[in-house]
């Protein structure tokens, strides 16, 4: 069963900065409440939070990093647990 819709433009692998953020998010999803559900709003909030932490509040670098992270984190369109989603994201950035 397909639970997510993959972003349309993932030709290039994530940058080192984006990959590091994604790996931190995956770590959080697997260690903090992995059986709880996650939705697309939370996916976007995590990308924003981690990009801002790395590149600063309301900076062009943070905006760019957030967009890149979101490209490589598939959208969530159906109920899924944080742990399951972490596995999907981990696979997406390894492909």
C-alpha positions in Angstrom: 0.0 0.0 0.0 1.4 3.4 -1.0 1.2 5.8 1.9 3.1 8.8 0.5 3.4 10.7 -2.7 7.0 11.2 -3.7 8.1 14.7 -4.7 8.3 15.2 -8.4 11.8 16.6 -8.6 14.4 14.5 -6.8 16.9 14.0 -9.6 19.8 15.2 -7.5 20.7 13.7 -4.1 20.3 15.9 -1.1 23.2 18.2 -0.2 25.3 17.3 2.9 23.4 19.9 4.9 20.0 18.6 3.9 21.0 15.0 4.4 22.2 15.8 7.9 18.9 17.5 8.8 16.9 14.6 7.4 19.0 12.2 9.4 18.4 14.2 12.5 14.6 14.2 11.8 14.6 10.5 11.2 16.4 10.0 14.5 13.8 12.0 16.3 10.9 10.2 14.7 12.3 6.8 15.6 13.3 7.7 19.2 10.4 10.0 20.3 7.0 8.4 20.1 7.6 6.2 17.1 4.1 4.6 17.4 2.3 8.0 17.3 0.9 9.2 14.0 2.5 12.0 11.9 0.8 14.2 9.4 2.0 16.4 6.6 1.7 19.5 8.7 4.2 18.0 11.2 6.5 17.0 8.3 6.6 20.6 7.2 7.0 21.9 10.7 10.0 19.6 11.3 11.7 20.7 8.1 11.2 24.4 9.0 12.4 23.9 12.6 15.6 22.0 11.7 16.4 24.3 8.7 16.0 27.3 10.9 18.1 25.8 13.7 20.9 25.2 11.2 20.7 28.3 9.0 19.0 31.0 11.1 15.6 32.5 11.4 14.1 34.0 8.3 17.3 33.7 6.2 17.5 32.9 2.5 19.7 30.0 3.5 17.1 28.6 5.8 14.4 29.0 3.2 16.5 27.2 0.6 17.4 24.4 3.0 13.8 23.9 4.1 12.7 23.5 0.5 15.4 21.0 -0.2 14.6 19.0 2.9 10.9 18.9 1.9 11.8 17.7 -1.6 13.5 14.7 -0.1 10.8 13.9 2.5 7.8 12.4 0.8 4.4 14.0 1.4 2.2 12.3 3.9 -1.3 11.7 2.5 -2.6 8.8 4.7 -2.3 8.0 8.4 1.2 6.6 9.2 3.3 6.3 12.4 6.4 8.3 13.0 8.5 5.2 12.9 7.0 3.9 9.6 7.5 7.4 8.1 11.1 7.4 9.3 11.8 4.2 7.4 10.3 5.7 4.2 12.3 8.9 4.5 15.5 6.9 5.2 14.9 4.8 2.1 14.1 7.9 0.0 17.4 9.6 0.7 19.4 6.4 0.1 17.9 5.9 -3.3 
